[in-house]
Amino acid sequence: MLTLQNINKVYRTDTIETLALNNISLSVGQGEFLSIMGPSGCGKSTLLNIMGLIDEPTQGQIEVAGQQIADYNSKATARFRNQHLGFIFQSFHLINDLSVLDNVELPLLYRKVGSAERRRLAEEALEQVGLKNRMRHFPSQLSGGQKQRVAIARAIVGRPDIILADEPTGNLDSVMGNEVMDILLRLNESAGTTIVMVTHDERMAKRTHRLVRLFDGSQVQ
Amino acid sequence: MLLNYLKLALKVLGRNKFFTAISLFGISFTLLILMLITAFYDAEFGKNAPLTEKDRMVFLGSLKLELANPDTVWTIDSTLMDGQMAYDSTFTIGEDVSSTSISQFSYDFLNKHLGDMETSANQTFFSGGHDYDIFLDNRKISIDALYADEEYWNLFDFEFVAGDPFTGGHVRDASPVAVITTDLAERYFGSSEEAMGQEIELGSRVHKVIGLVEKARTTAPLVAAEAFLPLTTIEARMLEDTDFHGNMAGVFMASEKADIPLIKEEVSSKVSAVVYPTPEDYNRVSTIPMDSAEMFAGMILDQNDPAKALSIIRLVFGILLLFFVLLPTLNLINMNLSRIMEREAEIGVRKAFGAHSGTILYQFVFENIIITFIGGVIGMLLAMLVLYLINDSQVLPQLTLRFNGTVFLYSLIICLLFGIISGLLPAWKVSRLQIADVLKSNQL
């Protein structure tokens, strides 16, 4: 489903060159739930961003859903992200000025989907995360756990092949964190959605199929 | 999608009320000024009755008489050559105009020399600017009268409220009839309904009102009168005087706009061919035929060179308009930039979920147009109020400014352009943002 080959990522300033990822090669199979762990600053989020085509590697090749990605800034890549990828962020990144329903509909705005169909799919996604009764609410009226569940609904509404979750439980207490993890596992098991998750939490990582560890930009496990 | 953008635009406006108030004030005030300029421009330069056909007209305002003599200027240079004084002389033949007289035309001149034009489809000769003070019931009523031939009504399409224009018969028989404006009817008779068939005293004559027209909403003296009388009821000497100068003007109507240069050329050539009876007084006769834009420019600036006056007016208006639009636009661009930059993370999320740079650009320009239109509606309401106050207070007594369809259309275009221009640069800037960077450094 997702293959990375010899990925390097170097951040350059005028005086310093920092190697964020060092020759990472990785494959994620269809329906797999992979977690990435490592200390802060080891390159986990950078790797996830590269997998999600929202950051560009300095070197290396990436293939997602059978397609080789070359130009990260093109319109075609934006369409590819929209069709095949879903994102969950640690700090939710919901748009506060939009209702829960409008937030969930967001990925569908960039597809040719009619408003009635968009609404039906968004309601269905919210039902899957148990928040259909809150669809008229605004993000500021929700708890952290509820916000992350809305973010999950937004990630799955377009039925993507892969969900990329960057520390989805990082800002939540253990109860809410477990709730969110349960939803992700259910999605993976029932719908066969491929999930790649960055986490700091060993307990969460253990619940996934496979764990990749990074240290100073290199894969150590 | 547009509904989503609209919702968001309104939400963003409500989020920071102080910022929104400043922004809307700037937009609405700028648009108010632009709309007032548009209303003024439309009233003065627009194709409104009775000047609907002004684009096909050539206007004759003044006749110039000059006494020009050849003037030879000798220049003598002196120098030393081989210790001897040497002289080198050159001369240039120029012209010395020792006497100039500029005034309107006499009826006799117009009739005799320009009465049989080949290139114009129609023509009218008239005499405006006759002021009469009437004392009625201890009130002084000042009336601006204009004497015209019957063709005047075919060239200028006045809106008749009641009655009809005077005819060739009225002009031939010097019938004491009058067409007056509803404004004058109200001042003179108390109401315009009672004016028809009544008598109005103008100068030493009493005229019967046979027609009522709406007052022309322009300062152009050729139509801005309040009472219109048959040309032949003017003082007899004005029609009989054989001097070249008088107080008449003429307008020629072309079959189509393209004929205007031909009419101008024919007028100029016919006038310049006329010989003044006493060449020792004046030996050159000329006139400057003007199209409508040149005539208005000539009224404001220089009667002698209307084409140059028009260029100057266009330049000054252009610069003023540029400043009126450019300064608030730059200010708005700056404000929009800071407003949009607050939403970097949202842009990151939208791009992550499939929006490309073009979509982001479109969204923010659309949002800006919405905001501009809200400001435009406020500006429009303010403009209507200010126009009402200007008309009501008679600050510009000759002019009636209106917020009509043309002004509304121009206002819409102004709003749209203002919205696009002030939103485009900030939107373009944020649309180029890198997703990973903005998501890393921003919280929503």
Boltz contact constraints between the chains, C-beta under 6 A:
constraints:
  - contact:
      token1: [A, 49]
      token2: [B, 436]
      max_distance: 6.0
  - contact:
      token1: [A, 54]
      token2: [B, 352]
      max_distance: 6.0
  - contact:
      token1: [A, 54]
      token2: [B, 435]
      max_distance: 6.0
  - contact:
      token1: [A, 54]
      token2: [B, 436]
      max_distance: 6.0
  - contact:
      token1: [A, 55]
      token2: [B, 436]
      max_distance: 6.0
  - contact:
      token1: [A, 75]
      token2: [B, 356]
      max_distance: 6.0
  - contact:
      token1: [A, 78]
      token2: [B, 354]
      max_distance: 6.0
  - contact:
      token1: [A, 78]
      token2: [B, 356]
      max_distance: 6.0
  - contact:
      token1: [A, 81]
      token2: [B, 354]
      max_distance: 6.0
  - contact:
      token1: [A, 82]
      token2: [B, 354]
      max_distance: 6.0
  - contact:
      token1: [A, 87]
      token2: [B, 352]
      max_distance: 6.0
  - contact:
      token1: [A, 91]
      token2: [B, 443]
      max_distance: 6.0
  - contact:
      token1: [A, 93]
      token2: [B, 349]
      max_distance: 6.0
  - contact:
      token1: [A, 93]
      token2: [B, 444]
      max_distance: 6.0
  - contact:
      token1: [A, 95]
      token2: [B, 346]
      max_distance: 6.0
  - contact:
      token1: [A, 96]
      token2: [B, 444]
      max_distance: 6.0
  - contact:
      token1: [A, 97]
      token2: [B, 8]
      max_distance: 6.0
  - contact:
      token1: [A, 97]
      token2: [B, 11]
      max_distance: 6.0
  - contact:
      token1: [A, 106]
      token2: [B, 353]
      max_distance: 6.0
  - contact:
      token1: [A, 107]
      token2: [B, 353]
      max_distance: 6.0
  - contact:
      token1: [A, 107]
      token2: [B, 354]
      max_distance: 6.0
  - contact:
      token1: [A, 109]
      token2: [B, 1]
      max_distance: 6.0
  - contact:
      token1: [A, 109]
      token2: [B, 4]
      max_distance: 6.0
  - contact:
      token1: [A, 110]
      token2: [B, 354]
      max_distance: 6.0
  - contact:
      token1: [A, 110]
      token2: [B, 355]
      max_distance: 6.0
